[in-house]
């Protein structure tokens, strides 16, 4: 079974904050062609999974969805100087599932869900297991394309993408800001698609390296209960990891503690914990006049 990266479409792969049924409106996000090519070079199948409620609202047709996806594949190929590929299939809930392609294009398939609970088109009114945050599209793709969801990733700009990926058993990346990083349940938050791809590739290369975990406990009195404090601690942790070339595999900031898992030996984790404790303690004391952390373990 193969590993895959599932991508949301709008505001993840293409620049579009709303419904898009006009192929002339397709604009790839910056760096998308190179990012997709990099994933393919590292053995990932790339599959798009997208809610398309515009169909349910009567804004455009299923044919328009397919045309948009054809334009995406054309723009990707043109940007990379590749011959125009055979079009990747666009798959809806009523369509036959595709088989793995021996010479798959950059994007192996586009799965879409045209249903919406408040649809104006009766045919597409209601909930559906393919509609994110449900994981139905990911399960269908895994079944038909021989994908291992536990070795795969879901990348999107909304929390429903994160929820769908987590429910399917994938690791997840939310595209967003530092504020999103503190609020999201995603495994990682990155600023854009190219950064997300770098995170995925780094994790792939690090999969066989040892892991080390740390826990920092706050003093009693709930100092981490403040949202501002949790945001600052999370931002500091990611900045320290990036500055020191450390892969931070997971980070959880709770009301009374911080848990983190890093790629590397225990000494790496100890140094990371010490720097995080030192930098955030100084910030907290300057603002609140008291300590943030309890005694070091």
TANOR-V748411 format. One record per run of one state. SS is the DSSP state (2 for helix, 1 for strand, 0 for the rest). FROM is the first residue (numbers start at 1). LEN is the number of residues. If there is no record, write none. Layout:
ss | from | len
SS | FROM | LEN
SS | FROM | LEN
This chain:
ss | from | len
0 | 1 | 1
1 | 2 | 1
0 | 3 | 1
1 | 4 | 4
0 | 8 | 2
1 | 10 | 1
0 | 11 | 3
1 | 14 | 1
0 | 15 | 8
2 | 23 | 3
0 | 26 | 2
1 | 28 | 1
0 | 29 | 3
2 | 32 | 10
0 | 42 | 3
1 | 45 | 7
0 | 52 | 1
2 | 53 | 4
0 | 57 | 5
2 | 62 | 18
0 | 80 | 9
1 | 89 | 3
0 | 92 | 17
1 | 109 | 5
0 | 114 | 2
1 | 116 | 1
0 | 117 | 5
2 | 122 | 3
1 | 125 | 1
0 | 126 | 10
2 | 136 | 10
0 | 146 | 1
1 | 147 | 1
0 | 148 | 1
2 | 149 | 3
0 | 152 | 1
1 | 153 | 4
0 | 157 | 2
2 | 159 | 10
0 | 169 | 2
1 | 171 | 5
0 | 176 | 2
2 | 178 | 6
0 | 184 | 4
1 | 188 | 3
0 | 191 | 2
2 | 193 | 14
0 | 207 | 4
1 | 211 | 8
0 | 219 | 4
2 | 223 | 3
0 | 226 | 1
2 | 227 | 17
0 | 244 | 4
1 | 248 | 6
0 | 254 | 3
1 | 257 | 7
0 | 264 | 2
2 | 266 | 23
0 | 289 | 4
1 | 293 | 1
0 | 294 | 4
